[in-house]
Amino acid sequence: MLKNILVTLCILGLTACSSSKSDSDRQLEKAKEEVALNSCIEKGVKYYQDIGSYPTLSTGESADLKIREKCDFNINMFD
């Protein structure tokens, strides 16, 4: 019985600690991530335009899809 109470208190304590970010902090973080993703995509479009492979790559793939894939993998891909 005592063990169950201690486990419950530990879980509640950990849950309280993990939710330390406020909703506004989470929204701000999400907005920053979106801005960074859009910036990466813009740089990717410019890169493929500069090498003459936009909107379709030489492989026949859509450059937009490839850019999104690369930016989702690494936000600094085109820096």
N, C-alpha and C positions, 0 to 999 in steps of 0.2 A: 504494500500500500504506500509506504513512504517512498519507495523507489519510483512508483508511478507519478507521485506528486512532484518529485525532483525532476523527472524526465519532462513532465509537462511544463514546469517552470523554465527549464533550460530551453525548450522549444519556443516558448513565448518570448523569452529573452533574446534568442537569436533572431526571431522574426522581427522583433522591434528594432534590433540593430540593423537589419538588412534594409529597412525601409527609411533610411535616414535622409534620402533625397526628397525634396518637396516636389509637388506637381509642376511648379514653375521651373524648377531646376531641370526636371526631366524634359519639359517642353523646350527649354533653351538648348539643352544638349541635342535634342532631336533636330531642332532648327539648324544648329551648327553643322550637324552631320549632313543635312540636306543641302546646305550651301556648299559644303566641301564636295559632295557628290556631283552637284551641278557644275562646279568649277572643273572637276576632273573630266566630266563629259564634254564641256566646252573645249578644253585643251586637247582632248582626244579627237574631236571633230576637226580642229585646226590642224593637228598633226596629220591626219589622213588626207585632208585637203591639200596640205603642203606637199605631200608625196604623190598626189594625184590618184589616190585610192578611195575617194569619197564620192558617192554614197555606197558604192559596191567595191569590195576588195577584189583583188585578182583571182581569188579562190571562188568568187561568186557569192561569198557571204555578205550580209548586210553589215556595213561599217558601224551603223548605230548599235546593232546588237552586240558586235564584237567590243565596241567601246564600253557599253554598259557592263558586259561580262568582265572586262579588265578592271574597270573602276570598282565594281562590286568586290573583286578579289583584292585589289590594292588601290586605295584612294589616291596614292601618289604616283600612279603609273605613268602619267604624262608630264610630271614636273621636270 
